[in-house]
Amino acid sequence: RLGMSVEDVHELTAIDRWFLSKLYHIHVVNQSLRTMTLPELTRCEVLLREAKRTGFADRQIAKQLRAAEIAPQSPGAGASSE
């Protein structure tokens, strides 16, 4: 986020490079999600699959998508009436 490499952070903190590289990958996937809308993501199967493989839950993925492009649902949408 601050433009530091995994190696720079490792040298400053002595945190394991493997762990730092995993965190960096999560950051990269997150940043990629933030550039997309839901229709774009549904066409980009590779990114969706990688986000899920990386550990993102559906709600986390939805939250990261460009929110301005997503129409809000009404509170009762999808609820069945009896």
RAPEBEL-V60311 format. One line per field, one symbol per residue. ss: DSSP state (H for helix, E for strand, L for the rest). psi: psi as a letter, one per 20 degrees, with the letter a starting at -180 (. if undefined). burial: # if it has 24 or more other C-alpha atoms within 12 Angstrom, else .. A space follows every 10 residues. Layout:
# RAPEBEL-V60311
ss: ???
psi: ???
burial: ???
This chain:
# RAPEBEL-V60311
ss: LLLLLHHHHH HHHLLLHHHH HHHHHHHHHH HHHHLLLHHH HHHLHHHHHH HHHHLLLHHH HHHHLLHHHL LLLLLLLLLL LL
psi: hjjqrggggg hhijqphggh hggggggggg hghiiqrghg hhimhggggh gghijprghg ghhhqohhip pqqqhjpipq q.
burial: .....#.... .......... .....#..## .###.###.. #.....##.. #......... ##.##..... .......... ..
